[in-house]
């Protein structure tokens, strides 16, 4: 883990309130799919938790750039990120995190809420780029269809690779897209949409409340502790 300067090279809108930021680092960053970094806006006070925050990589390792993605809010950190211009420099600290994908995982399941999709994108892009035959079931919950970040990219990967099977759950309204389901991810939803449950490694990314609920769902269907990997998204 080290500190590296990086230059903002591109911004991409991913959903109504979600934006990706691509940076070219001064030197190559070695990270694993599923890991995260720290963006440091306040270099004078490294403990400034309002301006120095953690974000997951939302791109696969090995590229000339790295990407992070944020649901934009009115917070100081969000606004500092939004106010960056192409060519601006930022200090990052990376890599961090142990909730990672390994090539030997044959079957995996993702139980994801909202912006928790970001490390999943890093993992999926890595799997696609390596042409791995990993069997993947992705249950992805959002409040509305407009909140679904990276949907076009996920759908494209799933069309090209039948081993990638996304299921979208919408909690706050009835979705217009018939491919989206209305309701929450609970034990029955899991059973209905994921086969071979006890043979899978489950990754859970999202808010602390969502992560706890999904852990309980996994344990309720008989998953053992080391088959469930979690990352809480706090204060993002």
Backbone bond lengths (Angstrom), bond angles and torsions (degrees), N, CA, C in turn:
res aa  C-N    CA-C-N  psi(-1)  N-CA   C-N-CA  omega(-1)  CA-C   N-CA-C  phi
1 X - - - 1.447 - - 1.528 109.40 -
2 X 1.347 116.18 128.46 1.454 119.63 -178.85 1.517 110.39 -148.92
3 X 1.336 116.03 168.14 1.452 121.72 177.98 1.527 109.49 -96.67
4 X 1.336 114.98 134.64 1.464 121.44 -175.34 1.522 108.69 -138.97
5 X 1.318 117.03 141.10 1.456 122.09 172.46 1.530 108.99 -83.96
6 X 1.329 116.13 144.96 1.460 120.52 178.66 1.525 109.24 -143.12
7 X 1.338 115.96 153.39 1.461 122.92 -177.58 1.527 109.29 -110.78
8 X 1.328 116.95 130.93 1.455 120.75 176.03 1.528 109.73 -67.61
9 X 1.343 116.54 124.46 1.464 120.75 -176.58 1.523 113.55 -115.36
10 X 1.348 117.69 -21.26 1.462 118.96 -176.15 1.530 109.78 -163.43
11 X 1.349 115.30 149.06 1.458 122.22 174.20 1.513 108.37 -126.92
12 X 1.341 117.20 138.15 1.466 121.60 -175.96 1.525 109.14 -135.50
13 X 1.332 117.23 126.56 1.456 121.90 176.03 1.526 108.92 -77.12
14 X 1.340 116.99 127.85 1.465 121.70 -176.80 1.522 113.31 -108.37
15 X 1.318 117.14 -25.03 1.462 123.63 177.66 1.517 106.59 -162.21
16 X 1.326 117.25 -177.09 1.461 120.16 -173.81 1.518 113.14 -55.81
17 X 1.326 117.34 -37.55 1.470 120.60 -178.70 1.524 112.30 -124.70
18 X 1.315 117.16 18.43 1.467 121.55 -175.75 1.521 110.10 -119.92
19 X 1.332 115.44 132.45 1.463 120.34 -178.92 1.527 110.29 -135.83
20 X 1.322 115.51 141.38 1.463 122.17 175.32 1.518 109.88 -101.01
21 X 1.333 115.40 146.69 1.458 122.67 179.72 1.528 108.01 -127.06
22 X 1.320 116.36 121.37 1.459 121.29 179.91 1.520 109.67 -103.53
23 X 1.311 114.99 133.97 1.463 122.03 -177.95 1.523 110.06 -125.62
24 X 1.318 115.73 144.90 1.459 121.04 171.26 1.526 107.82 -104.09
25 X 1.339 116.96 114.99 1.469 119.69 -177.14 1.525 111.64 -78.06
26 X 1.326 115.40 154.82 1.471 120.43 178.07 1.526 111.10 -65.85
27 X 1.305 116.70 -26.62 1.464 121.36 174.42 1.517 108.79 -142.66
28 X 1.317 116.61 156.55 1.452 121.63 -174.47 1.522 111.46 -62.03
29 X 1.322 115.79 137.16 1.464 121.50 176.99 1.522 108.89 -102.20
30 X 1.297 116.53 123.20 1.461 121.51 175.94 1.528 108.41 -93.30
31 X 1.334 116.03 112.00 1.458 119.16 177.05 1.520 109.40 -139.38
32 X 1.319 116.37 166.93 1.452 122.71 -179.03 1.522 109.50 -108.58
33 X 1.342 118.04 149.33 1.465 119.84 -179.26 1.528 110.75 -61.86
34 X 1.329 114.82 123.78 1.460 121.10 -176.82 1.512 113.11 112.12
35 X 1.337 117.85 -12.15 1.464 120.58 -177.81 1.527 111.56 -82.97
36 X 1.343 115.59 173.75 1.453 121.20 -178.74 1.518 110.83 -136.39
37 X 1.333 115.53 175.87 1.463 122.40 -178.90 1.522 109.36 -136.74
38 X 1.323 115.29 175.95 1.461 121.30 174.65 1.520 108.73 -120.28
39 X 1.336 116.67 125.39 1.459 121.57 173.04 1.523 108.21 -90.84
40 X 1.321 116.01 129.33 1.461 121.48 -175.06 1.526 109.19 -114.89
41 X 1.328 116.10 102.80 1.459 121.16 175.20 1.528 111.32 -88.35
42 X 1.326 116.73 -34.14 1.462 121.36 179.97 1.524 108.94 -104.08
43 X 1.339 116.19 93.89 1.459 120.28 -177.77 1.524 112.13 -78.17
44 X 1.323 116.70 -19.36 1.463 119.99 179.11 1.515 111.46 -74.87
45 X 1.318 116.49 -33.70 1.460 121.80 179.88 1.522 108.72 -126.19
46 X 1.316 116.08 90.87 1.463 120.38 -176.60 1.523 111.97 -65.59
47 X 1.330 117.92 -16.71 1.463 122.05 179.49 1.521 112.96 -90.15
48 X 1.323 117.21 7.01 1.459 121.21 178.62 1.526 109.00 -73.75
49 X 1.326 115.74 96.80 1.464 120.39 -175.27 1.525 112.99 -76.06
50 X 1.341 116.84 -9.05 1.462 119.78 176.31 1.525 111.93 -80.80
51 X 1.333 116.91 -28.96 1.464 120.52 -176.26 1.524 113.68 -115.25
52 X 1.313 117.68 -15.05 1.470 121.35 179.39 1.521 108.11 -115.13
53 X 1.314 116.71 107.12 1.467 120.02 -172.64 1.529 112.00 -134.13
54 X 1.340 113.64 165.37 1.459 122.21 -179.01 1.525 110.43 -95.66
55 X 1.327 115.94 137.43 1.460 122.81 173.47 1.516 108.74 -138.12
56 X 1.328 115.69 144.63 1.464 120.23 177.48 1.520 111.15 -75.84
57 X 1.313 116.18 150.13 1.466 120.08 167.59 1.532 107.56 -66.12
58 X 1.328 117.02 130.95 1.464 120.45 174.52 1.525 110.08 -113.67
59 X 1.306 115.63 33.56 1.461 122.83 175.11 1.518 107.70 -143.68
60 X 1.313 116.09 156.59 1.457 120.68 179.25 1.525 110.70 -72.66
61 X 1.328 117.46 153.78 1.468 120.21 173.89 1.527 111.30 -63.74
62 X 1.333 115.30 162.78 1.458 120.80 171.17 1.510 116.05 89.68
63 X 1.340 118.42 3.25 1.456 121.18 179.26 1.530 110.14 -92.15
64 X 1.330 115.86 167.61 1.461 119.52 177.12 1.527 111.08 -76.55
65 X 1.335 115.51 -13.15 1.456 120.90 176.71 1.530 109.21 -125.30
66 X 1.319 115.74 166.11 1.460 120.07 166.45 1.523 106.90 -126.28
67 X 1.316 114.73 157.30 1.454 119.90 -176.91 1.522 110.54 -127.54
68 X 1.328 116.33 142.50 1.464 122.22 169.37 1.522 107.39 -126.70
69 X 1.325 116.58 156.15 1.454 121.16 -175.73 1.519 109.56 -135.26
70 X 1.318 116.17 139.98 1.465 120.94 -174.05 1.525 110.35 -138.90
71 X 1.333 115.03 138.75 1.459 118.95 166.96 1.528 106.78 -79.42
72 X 1.306 116.92 118.23 1.454 121.59 -171.65 1.532 110.44 -76.68
73 X 1.317 115.41 131.10 1.463 122.13 178.33 1.526 108.37 -132.67
74 X 1.309 116.03 -169.59 1.453 120.59 178.30 1.507 114.08 -90.05
75 X 1.331 118.12 7.46 1.458 121.90 -177.88 1.526 111.20 -66.95
76 X 1.333 115.86 158.37 1.472 120.70 177.83 1.518 111.20 -57.19
77 X 1.331 115.80 -42.01 1.459 119.93 -177.84 1.527 110.87 -65.51
78 X 1.342 116.61 -46.77 1.460 120.03 178.38 1.520 111.47 -57.62
79 X 1.316 116.12 -45.32 1.456 120.20 -176.89 1.533 111.53 -68.27
80 X 1.345 117.01 -36.02 1.466 119.79 176.05 1.526 110.21 -63.26
81 X 1.336 116.05 -38.95 1.458 121.04 179.23 1.529 110.57 -67.93
82 X 1.326 116.68 -46.60 1.462 121.72 -179.21 1.527 111.16 -62.23
83 X 1.316 116.80 -34.39 1.469 120.87 -176.56 1.526 113.56 -78.72
84 X 1.338 117.13 -6.28 1.459 119.03 175.26 1.523 110.42 -65.23
85 X 1.313 116.13 139.60 1.458 121.90 176.82 1.527 109.61 -109.09
86 X 1.329 115.57 154.21 1.460 120.34 177.60 1.530 108.44 -54.61
87 X 1.330 115.78 128.04 1.458 121.51 -177.70 1.514 113.69 99.29
88 X 1.344 117.41 -13.90 1.463 120.23 176.70 1.523 110.35 -69.62
89 X 1.331 114.77 151.14 1.456 120.70 -178.87 1.530 110.69 -104.97
90 X 1.329 115.30 149.70 1.452 122.09 178.54 1.527 108.47 -141.07
91 X 1.328 116.30 148.74 1.455 121.09 176.26 1.519 108.83 -96.51
92 X 1.326 115.56 133.76 1.467 119.25 176.81 1.527 109.66 -126.79
93 X 1.320 114.70 157.85 1.457 122.26 173.77 1.520 107.27 -123.81
94 X 1.335 117.28 123.98 1.460 120.34 -173.54 1.535 110.09 -162.02
95 X 1.366 115.29 163.32 1.461 127.83 -6.52 1.529 111.05 -94.09
96 X 1.330 115.54 166.56 1.458 122.01 178.08 1.523 109.05 -140.25
97 X 1.343 115.88 158.13 1.458 120.74 172.81 1.507 114.46 105.34
98 X 1.325 115.15 141.76 1.469 121.85 -179.04 1.523 113.05 -114.28
99 X 1.333 117.74 1.70 1.460 121.08 -179.65 1.523 108.17 -88.57
100 X 1.321 115.88 78.27 1.468 121.65 -168.42 1.518 111.97 -120.56
101 X 1.323 115.28 156.75 1.455 122.28 173.99 1.527 109.72 -86.58
102 X 1.329 116.11 142.31 1.461 121.91 174.71 1.525 109.15 -121.73
103 X 1.316 115.88 142.88 1.462 121.27 -175.06 1.521 113.12 -55.91
104 X 1.322 117.32 -28.78 1.461 119.55 -176.15 1.524 113.47 -77.98
105 X 1.340 118.20 -6.28 1.460 119.96 177.57 1.527 108.81 -71.27
106 X 1.331 117.08 112.01 1.462 120.95 -176.10 1.522 112.73 -82.73
107 X 1.336 116.48 -35.30 1.463 121.37 -178.49 1.518 108.55 -134.14
108 X 1.338 116.20 126.28 1.456 119.58 179.48 1.525 110.20 -133.36
109 X 1.326 114.86 155.84 1.459 121.60 175.02 1.517 108.92 -130.49
110 X 1.316 115.95 140.31 1.467 121.05 176.74 1.527 108.63 -113.33
111 X 1.325 116.53 129.00 1.461 122.16 172.71 1.522 106.21 -116.53
112 X 1.320 116.52 104.76 1.458 121.23 -163.01 1.523 111.14 -126.96
113 X 1.321 115.09 139.64 1.448 120.94 174.11 1.521 111.35 -121.60
114 X 1.335 117.05 127.43 1.455 122.63 171.67 1.515 114.97 54.23
115 X 1.338 115.11 -127.29 1.461 121.01 -175.57 1.526 111.72 -71.50
116 X 1.321 117.53 -4.89 1.463 120.95 172.91 1.520 113.21 -61.70
117 X 1.330 116.97 -6.80 1.467 120.93 178.84 1.523 112.29 -69.17
118 X 1.334 118.60 -18.03 1.470 119.93 -170.99 1.527 114.13 -58.86
119 X 1.345 120.76 -49.42 1.471 118.01 178.32 1.524 112.61 -67.86
120 X 1.334 116.13 -25.14 1.474 119.83 177.14 1.521 109.91 -63.62
121 X 1.330 117.01 -39.93 1.462 120.78 178.79 1.521 110.52 -61.79
122 X 1.332 116.61 -41.30 1.467 120.39 176.91 1.524 110.42 -59.46
123 X 1.343 115.74 -43.69 1.466 120.41 -178.78 1.525 111.14 -68.64
124 X 1.334 117.49 -46.64 1.462 120.49 -179.29 1.519 111.87 -62.46
125 X 1.334 116.57 -43.81 1.463 119.83 179.73 1.522 110.80 -63.22
126 X 1.325 116.38 -37.68 1.466 120.66 176.68 1.530 110.48 -63.02
127 X 1.331 117.21 -46.74 1.466 121.58 -179.59 1.527 110.68 -61.34
128 X 1.329 116.39 -44.09 1.471 120.69 179.72 1.522 110.66 -64.64
129 X 1.327 117.20 -43.60 1.469 120.81 -177.35 1.521 111.94 -66.72
130 X 1.335 116.93 -29.80 1.464 121.80 179.87 1.531 112.76 -90.99
131 X 1.343 116.40 -2.37 1.467 121.39 -177.88 1.526 111.98 55.11
132 X 1.322 116.37 39.10 1.457 120.82 177.90 1.529 109.33 -76.09
133 X 1.321 116.61 149.99 1.469 120.00 -179.52 1.524 111.80 -98.85
134 X 1.318 116.84 29.12 1.457 122.52 178.86 1.528 110.16 -58.32
135 X 1.338 116.82 132.18 1.460 122.13 175.94 1.527 108.22 -84.65
136 X 1.341 116.50 119.91 1.462 121.87 -170.17 1.523 111.03 -124.30
137 X 1.329 116.48 126.05 1.459 122.38 170.70 1.523 107.90 -116.90
138 X 1.319 116.37 122.43 1.456 122.36 -177.87 1.522 109.81 -115.72
139 X 1.332 117.15 113.00 1.462 121.99 171.59 1.526 106.59 -102.80
140 X 1.324 115.90 118.67 1.459 122.02 -169.24 1.523 109.01 -127.14
141 X 1.335 116.33 113.09 1.456 122.34 -175.42 1.522 112.02 -102.97
142 X 1.352 115.12 134.38 1.454 122.31 174.74 1.522 109.47 -141.70
143 X 1.326 116.04 162.66 1.457 120.02 -179.63 1.526 111.40 -71.03
144 X 1.337 117.39 -42.70 1.459 122.30 -179.79 1.523 109.36 -136.19
145 X 1.319 116.34 166.93 1.466 120.25 177.19 1.524 111.40 -63.71
146 X 1.327 116.23 -34.06 1.469 120.31 -179.25 1.520 111.90 -66.31
147 X 1.334 117.12 -18.97 1.466 121.27 -179.05 1.526 112.92 -85.07
148 X 1.320 118.12 -7.03 1.471 120.60 -175.19 1.525 109.53 -74.02
149 X 1.318 116.66 103.74 1.466 121.24 178.54 1.527 110.52 -80.70
150 X 1.318 116.14 143.54 1.471 123.89 175.51 1.535 113.24 67.15
151 X 1.328 118.47 17.60 1.467 119.54 -176.08 1.525 112.17 -59.31
152 X 1.335 117.08 -44.26 1.466 119.69 -178.87 1.522 111.20 -61.32
153 X 1.321 116.46 -40.32 1.456 120.45 -179.22 1.528 111.07 -69.19
154 X 1.322 116.63 -42.80 1.467 120.92 178.73 1.520 110.28 -63.11
155 X 1.334 117.13 -44.89 1.463 120.75 -179.90 1.528 111.26 -63.38
156 X 1.327 116.64 -38.45 1.469 119.65 178.58 1.523 110.79 -64.26
157 X 1.333 117.10 -44.94 1.462 119.82 178.09 1.528 111.24 -61.24
158 X 1.331 116.85 -41.78 1.464 119.92 -177.48 1.524 111.81 -68.38
159 X 1.341 117.29 -31.12 1.460 120.41 176.79 1.524 111.53 -70.56
160 X 1.330 115.66 -33.73 1.462 120.08 -179.67 1.518 112.55 -84.59
161 X 1.325 116.47 -23.51 1.462 121.25 -177.01 1.526 109.34 -132.47
162 X 1.333 118.66 104.04 1.467 121.36 -177.22 1.525 113.92 -65.80
163 X 1.330 117.27 -11.02 1.468 119.83 176.48 1.530 112.39 -76.35
164 X 1.341 117.40 -12.71 1.467 121.86 178.78 1.524 108.15 -99.43
165 X 1.332 116.25 113.81 1.467 121.24 -173.93 1.530 109.92 -123.09
166 X 1.343 117.66 98.65 1.466 120.51 178.70 1.531 112.26 -88.76
167 X 1.319 115.31 144.68 1.467 122.61 173.33 1.525 107.04 -132.73
168 X 1.346 116.53 124.21 1.456 121.05 -176.21 1.528 109.72 -103.12
169 X 1.328 116.24 128.07 1.461 122.11 177.54 1.525 109.06 -111.40
170 X 1.327 116.99 130.21 1.463 122.89 -179.70 1.532 108.07 -113.88
171 X 1.326 117.03 124.69 1.467 120.39 -169.90 1.523 114.48 -97.82
172 X 1.330 118.66 -29.10 1.473 119.64 -169.00 1.516 115.29 -104.73
173 X 1.321 118.09 -2.02 1.460 120.55 179.51 1.523 108.81 -161.23
174 X 1.313 115.38 169.85 1.463 120.15 176.64 1.524 108.09 -84.96
175 X 1.331 118.31 119.75 1.472 120.15 -176.36 1.521 112.60 -69.71
176 X 1.344 115.53 148.33 1.459 121.13 176.49 1.528 110.97 -79.84
177 X 1.337 115.35 -34.76 1.461 121.14 179.92 1.522 109.20 -75.68
178 X 1.324 116.55 122.45 1.467 120.54 -177.61 1.528 112.30 -68.59
179 X 1.334 116.66 -12.86 1.456 120.04 177.19 1.534 111.64 -80.87
180 X 1.339 116.19 -10.81 1.462 121.03 177.69 1.528 109.36 -98.92
181 X 1.312 116.28 144.85 1.449 121.86 -179.44 1.521 109.95 -105.14
182 X 1.321 116.37 145.86 1.454 121.64 177.49 1.523 109.09 -94.21
183 X 1.349 116.65 124.85 1.459 120.20 178.43 1.513 112.37 134.76
184 X 1.308 115.24 -177.64 1.456 121.33 -177.77 1.527 110.53 -99.64
185 X 1.329 115.01 162.64 1.469 119.91 173.48 1.517 107.47 -83.98
186 X 1.307 116.55 109.21 1.458 121.60 176.01 1.523 108.75 -126.03
187 X 1.326 116.35 -172.01 1.466 119.52 -174.65 1.527 111.77 -61.32
188 X 1.326 117.29 -42.79 1.461 120.10 -178.63 1.518 110.93 -67.64
189 X 1.340 116.99 -38.68 1.464 121.00 178.10 1.525 109.74 -61.25
190 X 1.317 115.43 -40.23 1.467 120.81 178.80 1.524 110.42 -63.22
191 X 1.319 116.26 -47.95 1.463 121.27 -178.99 1.521 111.01 -62.11
192 X 1.340 116.52 -38.48 1.467 120.63 -177.43 1.528 112.87 -71.59
193 X 1.328 117.18 -25.66 1.462 119.53 -169.28 1.525 115.50 -116.51
194 X 1.324 117.82 -8.08 1.468 119.77 178.74 1.526 109.40 -128.42
195 X 1.326 116.70 124.64 1.458 121.39 177.43 1.529 109.97 -91.79
196 X 1.285 116.87 164.16 1.476 123.63 176.52 1.530 111.03 50.56
197 X 1.314 114.86 51.31 1.464 121.18 -173.18 1.518 113.04 -57.38
198 X 1.315 117.09 -43.37 1.466 120.26 -173.00 1.524 112.83 -80.15
199 X 1.331 117.02 -2.26 1.458 120.70 177.33 1.527 112.11 -99.02
200 X 1.329 116.62 0.68 1.458 120.60 -173.40 1.524 113.09 -104.64
201 X 1.331 113.60 148.94 1.455 121.35 164.81 1.525 106.38 -87.36
202 X 1.326 117.49 125.22 1.460 120.83 179.46 1.524 110.92 -102.40
203 X 1.331 114.85 131.97 1.456 122.25 173.48 1.524 108.11 -108.78
204 X 1.333 115.80 131.57 1.465 121.01 178.81 1.521 108.36 -123.50
205 X 1.334 116.32 117.75 1.463 121.98 177.98 1.521 108.58 -126.57
206 X 1.327 116.59 133.65 1.458 119.79 177.59 1.508 111.66 161.85
207 X 1.328 116.01 -163.73 1.459 120.81 178.17 1.527 109.72 -67.59
208 X 1.337 117.71 158.31 1.477 120.03 -179.37 1.525 113.42 -54.43
209 X 1.327 117.24 -40.96 1.459 119.93 179.59 1.510 112.52 -64.79
210 X 1.324 116.12 -42.64 1.456 120.74 179.19 1.515 110.67 -66.01
211 X 1.329 116.88 -42.41 1.469 121.27 179.99 1.518 111.08 -61.22
212 X 1.324 117.45 -44.66 1.465 120.82 179.28 1.525 110.98 -62.14
213 X 1.339 116.58 -43.36 1.463 120.00 179.83 1.520 111.45 -62.49
214 X 1.333 117.26 -42.12 1.462 120.95 -178.78 1.530 111.65 -70.82
215 X 1.330 117.15 -35.26 1.467 119.86 174.87 1.516 109.81 -60.18
216 X 1.321 116.95 -43.97 1.462 120.64 -179.91 1.525 111.34 -64.28
217 X 1.334 116.55 -37.10 1.463 120.59 176.43 1.528 110.12 -62.55
218 X 1.334 116.71 -45.57 1.470 120.59 -179.63 1.521 111.63 -62.92
219 X 1.312 115.98 -45.76 1.464 118.96 -179.94 1.528 110.50 -67.01
220 X 1.336 116.37 -29.72 1.463 120.35 179.06 1.513 113.38 -67.46
221 X 1.319 117.51 -25.73 1.469 120.38 178.47 1.525 111.45 -97.26
222 X 1.339 116.46 6.23 1.455 119.78 172.98 1.509 116.72 97.98
223 X 1.330 118.16 11.33 1.462 120.12 176.28 1.530 109.40 -70.22
224 X 1.315 116.83 136.99 1.460 120.66 178.20 1.518 109.56 -87.97
225 X 1.339 116.23 161.51 1.459 122.37 -170.53 1.506 115.77 -52.25
226 X 1.328 118.42 -45.84 1.464 120.07 -174.44 1.528 112.78 -77.05
227 X 1.342 117.49 -3.17 1.462 121.24 175.65 1.528 111.46 -93.66
228 X 1.324 117.38 -0.87 1.463 121.99 -177.93 1.525 108.87 -122.08
229 X 1.321 116.57 118.36 1.459 122.04 -176.80 1.524 108.48 -117.60
230 X 1.333 116.72 130.01 1.463 119.60 -172.45 1.521 111.75 -128.54
231 X 1.348 114.45 152.46 1.460 121.85 171.99 1.523 107.06 -142.33
232 X 1.341 116.05 120.48 1.456 121.05 177.20 1.518 110.53 -85.16
233 X 1.330 115.95 134.10 1.458 121.22 175.71 1.528 107.30 -99.71
234 X 1.338 115.55 101.09 1.466 121.30 -175.53 1.519 110.17 -110.91
235 X 1.320 116.29 129.15 1.465 120.68 172.92 1.508 114.49 66.24
236 X 1.332 117.91 30.93 1.449 119.65 -179.19 1.516 111.68 -88.19
